[in-house]
Amino acid sequence: MNEPVPSASDSPSLWQKLWQQQRGNVLLLIIALVITFALRLFVAESRYIPSESMEPTLWPGDRIVVEKLSYRFHPPHAGDIVIFRTPPLLQTLGYGPNQVLIKRVIAHGGQVVQVHSGQVWLDGQPLEEPYVQEPPTYELDAITIPEDSLFVMGDNRNNSNDSHIWGFLPEAYVLGRAGFCYWPLDHLGVVANKHFSRRSP
């Protein structure tokens, strides 16, 4: 009795063989991509400092890790360095809605900010700010910050497009907090009130 001869349709195609061999790797890659996307969206992401507005704390070319998780449990604190989406007024001046900026939180809703005689004043008291590049050379009359808003400034006070120019930052626009500088290596460390010197070219 003759054995049946398998037809070509009974043999797995080249693509089927490849899928059988690689589907485990493909699924692992998909899972890794999903986890990476979720971490970037909800936990942390890397950012590049493009301008001089945060000198001497952060310099152009610095790369930082932005931590996003803590603001899901509490609002930004005074002194935090935050990244945020472009606020409404800057959008009217030509900034893209998805452009990301970085500044330091000076005050939150209900507090009063003033800039006078080279000093930032908060609720009538002068702020001690060892992290600034130099004292501000401009004046700003006392203003009360609206609820659910922040007043943010660059540490390079006289070279920063910040709240003293375009107004208040809605808290909802904040994306996260600058947590750690990982590049260049001579700037390695936690980003807080640390001052970095400009690295050699």
C-alpha positions as CSV (number, residue, x, y, z in Angstrom):
1,M,0.0,0.0,0.0
2,N,1.4,3.3,-1.1
3,E,1.9,6.2,1.5
4,P,0.1,9.4,0.6
5,V,2.4,12.1,-0.9
6,P,2.0,15.4,1.0
7,S,1.0,18.3,-1.2
8,A,2.9,21.6,-1.3
9,S,0.0,23.2,0.6
10,D,0.7,20.8,3.5
11,S,4.2,22.1,4.0
12,P,4.7,25.3,6.1
13,S,5.8,28.3,4.0
14,L,9.0,30.1,4.6
15,W,7.2,32.9,6.4
16,Q,5.4,30.4,8.7
17,K,8.7,28.8,9.6
18,L,10.2,32.2,10.3
19,W,7.2,33.2,12.5
20,Q,7.4,29.9,14.4
21,Q,11.1,30.5,15.1
22,Q,10.9,34.2,15.9
23,R,7.5,34.9,17.4
24,G,8.9,34.7,20.9
25,N,11.5,37.3,20.1
26,V,8.9,39.5,18.3
27,L,6.5,39.3,21.3
28,L,9.4,40.2,23.7
29,L,10.2,43.2,21.5
30,I,6.6,44.4,21.5
31,I,6.4,44.1,25.3
32,A,9.7,45.9,25.7
33,L,8.5,48.8,23.4
34,V,5.2,49.0,25.4
35,I,7.1,49.2,28.7
36,T,9.5,51.8,27.3
37,F,6.7,53.9,26.1
38,A,4.8,53.6,29.4
39,L,7.9,54.5,31.4
40,R,8.5,57.6,29.2
41,L,4.9,58.7,29.4
42,F,4.3,58.2,33.1
43,V,7.6,57.7,35.0
44,A,10.7,59.3,33.5
45,E,12.3,60.5,30.3
46,S,15.6,62.0,29.1
47,R,15.8,65.7,28.0
48,Y,18.5,67.8,26.5
49,I,19.1,71.4,27.7
50,P,19.2,73.7,24.6
51,S,19.7,77.2,26.0
52,E,21.5,79.2,28.7
53,S,18.4,80.2,30.7
54,M,19.1,77.8,33.6
55,E,22.8,78.6,34.0
56,P,24.7,77.9,36.3
57,T,22.5,75.0,37.4
58,L,22.1,73.5,33.9
59,W,24.2,74.4,30.8
60,P,23.5,74.0,27.1
61,G,24.2,70.4,26.2
62,D,23.5,68.9,29.6
63,R,21.3,65.8,29.5
64,I,18.9,65.2,32.4
65,V,16.4,62.6,33.5
66,V,13.0,64.1,34.1
67,E,11.0,62.4,36.8
68,K,7.2,62.4,36.3
69,L,5.8,60.2,39.0
70,S,5.9,62.4,42.1
71,Y,3.6,65.1,40.7
72,R,0.8,62.6,40.4
73,F,0.7,62.7,44.2
74,H,1.5,66.3,45.0
75,P,1.9,69.7,43.1
76,P,5.3,71.1,42.3
77,H,7.2,72.7,45.2
78,A,9.0,76.0,45.3
79,G,12.6,75.4,44.2
80,D,11.7,72.5,41.9
81,I,13.1,72.7,38.4
82,V,10.2,71.7,36.1
83,I,9.7,71.0,32.4
84,F,6.4,72.1,30.9
85,R,4.4,72.4,27.7
86,T,4.3,75.9,26.1
87,P,1.8,78.1,28.1
88,P,-1.0,79.9,26.2
89,L,0.6,83.3,25.8
90,L,3.8,81.9,24.4
91,Q,1.8,80.0,21.9
92,T,0.3,83.2,20.6
93,L,3.9,84.5,20.2
94,G,4.8,81.7,17.9
95,Y,6.0,78.9,20.2
96,G,4.7,75.4,19.2
97,P,2.1,73.9,21.5
98,N,4.3,70.8,22.0
99,Q,7.5,72.7,22.7
100,V,8.9,71.9,26.1
101,L,10.6,74.5,28.4
102,I,12.4,74.3,31.7
103,K,12.4,76.7,34.6
104,R,12.5,76.9,38.4
105,V,9.3,77.2,40.4
106,I,9.4,80.4,42.5
107,A,5.8,80.6,43.8
108,H,2.4,78.9,43.6
109,G,-1.2,80.0,43.7
110,G,-2.1,82.6,46.4
111,Q,1.5,83.8,46.9
112,V,2.8,87.3,46.0
113,V,5.9,87.8,43.9
114,Q,7.9,91.0,43.4
115,V,11.2,91.8,41.8
116,H,12.8,94.9,43.2
117,S,16.4,96.2,43.5
118,G,18.0,93.0,42.2
119,Q,16.0,90.8,44.6
120,V,13.1,88.4,44.2
121,W,10.6,88.9,47.0
122,L,8.0,86.3,48.0
123,D,5.1,87.3,50.3
124,G,7.1,90.3,51.4
125,Q,10.3,88.4,52.2
126,P,13.5,88.4,50.1
127,L,14.4,85.0,48.7
128,E,17.8,83.6,49.3
129,E,18.8,82.2,45.9
130,P,22.4,81.0,45.8
131,Y,21.7,79.2,42.5
132,V,21.2,82.3,40.3
133,Q,23.7,83.4,37.7
134,E,23.4,87.1,38.8
135,P,20.7,89.3,40.4
136,P,17.9,90.4,38.1
137,T,18.4,93.9,36.5
138,Y,14.7,94.4,35.9
139,E,11.7,95.4,38.2
140,L,8.4,93.6,38.6
141,D,5.5,95.0,40.6
142,A,4.0,92.8,43.3
143,I,1.6,90.3,41.7
144,T,-0.6,87.6,43.2
145,I,-0.3,84.1,41.6
146,P,-3.7,82.7,40.6
147,E,-4.8,79.3,42.1
148,D,-3.6,76.3,40.2
149,S,-0.8,78.3,38.6
150,L,2.9,78.7,39.1
151,F,5.4,81.6,38.8
152,V,8.6,80.2,37.2
153,M,12.0,81.8,36.4
154,G,15.3,80.8,34.9
155,D,18.3,80.7,37.1
156,N,20.1,82.9,34.5
157,R,17.7,85.7,35.5
158,N,18.7,88.3,32.9
159,N,18.7,85.8,30.0
160,S,15.5,83.9,30.6
161,N,12.1,84.1,28.9
162,D,10.0,83.2,31.9
163,S,7.0,84.3,34.0
164,H,8.3,87.8,34.5
165,I,7.7,88.2,30.7
166,W,4.8,85.9,29.8
167,G,2.9,85.5,33.0
168,F,1.7,82.5,35.0
169,L,2.2,78.8,34.2
170,P,-0.9,76.6,34.7
171,E,0.0,73.6,36.8
172,A,-1.7,71.3,34.3
173,Y,1.1,72.2,31.8
174,V,3.8,70.8,34.0
175,L,5.2,67.5,32.7
176,G,7.8,66.6,35.3
177,R,10.8,67.6,37.5
178,A,14.4,67.7,36.6
179,G,15.9,64.9,38.8
180,F,19.3,63.9,37.6
181,C,22.0,65.1,35.2
182,Y,23.8,62.3,33.6
183,W,25.8,64.0,30.9
184,P,28.5,65.4,30.7
185,L,30.2,63.3,33.4
186,D,31.6,66.4,35.2
187,H,28.0,67.5,35.7
188,L,26.8,64.1,37.0
189,G,24.5,64.3,40.0
190,V,21.1,65.2,41.4
191,V,19.7,68.5,40.0
192,A,18.7,70.8,42.8
193,N,20.6,73.8,44.0
194,K,23.8,72.4,42.6
195,H,26.0,74.8,40.6
196,F,28.0,73.6,37.6
197,S,30.8,75.3,36.0
198,R,31.0,75.5,32.2
199,R,32.9,72.6,30.9
200,S,35.9,73.1,28.7
201,P,35.3,72.9,24.9
